[in-house]
Amino acid sequence: MKHLVFCIISLLTCVALHAQDRSIAFEHNSSWADIKAKAAKEKKAIFLDCYTSWCGPCKKLAKEVFTRNEIADYYNANFINASIDMEKGEGPQLAKQYNVHAYPTLLFINAEGKLISQQIGAVDSKVFLRVGKMSVGGQSLESLMAQYKKGDRSPGFMKTFMTRMEGLHENTSSIIEEYFSKTPQTKWQTQENWYFINRYVRKEESPVFQYVRKNQKNYEQKFSADSVSDYFVEVYRNSIQKAANTIFPAEDLKDLKDSLNQMNFAGKHLLALECDAAAADRSNDWKAYVDAMEAILTKYPKKDTATQIEWLNATCWKLLQKSSDPYVLQKAIKLAETSMQYKKPVFMDTYASLLVETGNFDKGIEIEQQIMAMLKMKADPDFSISDCDTQLEKFNRRKLAVSNSK
């Protein structure tokens, strides 16, 4: 009976795993002409993944995005999918034809070979799905640009056009400012135009942003105080970055912080801390920096857990590189420890490195050995066995040096 139960459980587990194992079905052995012919026959657009063998983000995209069930189901149903190394076979010619210079580049092409839209760089599954949906049955960029030049500024057209321009990394800010300059202010508070403002208007000095600030209560009543606050945070974050890179960053950041404190939106407290962190960073005051970052990371965590942990790890690694102060390093250790639950080699290595830096050699080496065991079971695109070997050698050498000095 136990064997029967075990077999049933094993079977159900295999079925469950299989259900989570769908992936985009690529036309690996077809020529470009065959792919276009198939797209024409099935009346579908083409999704072309432009990659190279040495591109790390390309591998990450293939591993973490193309294998998600909702992605696989949508793309397999709506596209003829191709994944081509731009340095082999037809790749160089296609790279030249579609002006591909960065990797990964994701192209959406109609059956005639005309570009519908383009997305440069690795994106998360949400963005990838959105771009795909916007590209299904879409017009080519050539026809969209012609329509824009003829003066079409209808919200529906502009939403499609802006998405395509965003994928091309074009200056969407200037396009949207031109759009609002020709749109009566009486329409600036519509749902469609709030979408454009929230997504594309990112400069504090923009007349559109100044209008939103002046009419903050109206926008909060229509679209919620939280959404307006989140929007203000994104805009003022750009102002913080700008102030941090001026001739007198400390003074400019202080002025910006004082200005924020006079405002009334939930995110201003987070922004005030970001001003403190930016000022401390520019002045190399790592005690003040770690205090500010600790408050930001613990009181205002990112909604997306993966983004939060990436941010936390980057902060801890930066502190490890910049400071040898015990106060700073101990706080960094406390922050880095929280990322250990995710069992990602690069996060674990940051924690191990901090432990070794503060003299806790045994625990640091133990964690690095855990990383090695994990990598032998499953490779990781961000941290290799060679990287781990180098770290273990370094840790052991430092431990021996300290032991010999006693």
Sequence and secondary structure as in RCSB ss.txt:
>XXXX:A:sequence
MKHLVFCIISLLTCVALHAQDRSIAFEHNSSWADIKAKAAKEKKAIFLDCYTSWCGPCKKLAKEVFTRNEIADYY
NANFINASIDMEKGEGPQLAKQYNVHAYPTLLFINAEGKLISQQIGAVDSKVFLRVGKMSVGGQSLESLMAQYKK
GDRSPGFMKTFMTRMEGLHENTSSIIEEYFSKTPQTKWQTQENWYFINRYVRKEESPVFQYVRKNQKNYEQKFSA
DSVSDYFVEVYRNSIQKAANTIFPAEDLKDLKDSLNQMNFAGKHLLALECDAAAADRSNDWKAYVDAMEAILTKY
PKKDTATQIEWLNATCWKLLQKSSDPYVLQKAIKLAETSMQYKKPVFMDTYASLLVETGNFDKGIEIEQQIMAML
KMKADPDFSISDCDTQLEKFNRRKLAVSNSK
>XXXX:A:secstr
 HHHHHHHHHHHHHHHHHHT     B TT  HHHHHHHHHHHT EEEEEEE TT HHHHHHHHHTTTSHHHHHHH
HHHEEEEEEETTSTTHHHHHHHTT  SSSEEEEE TTS EEEEEES   HHHHHHHHHHHTT   HHHHHHHHHT
T   HHHHHHHHHHHHHTT  HHHHHHHHHHTS GGGTTSHHHHHHHHHH   TT HHHHHHHHTHHHHHHHH H
HHHHHHHHHHHHHHHHHHHTSSSHHHHHHHHHHHHHTS  TTHHHHHHHHHHHHHHHHT HHHHHHHHHHHHHHS
  SSHHHHHHHHHHHHHHHHHH   HHHHHHHHHHHHGGGGG  HHHHHHHHHHHHHTT HHHHHHHHHHHHHHH
HHS  TTS HHHHHHHHHHHHHHHHHHHHH 
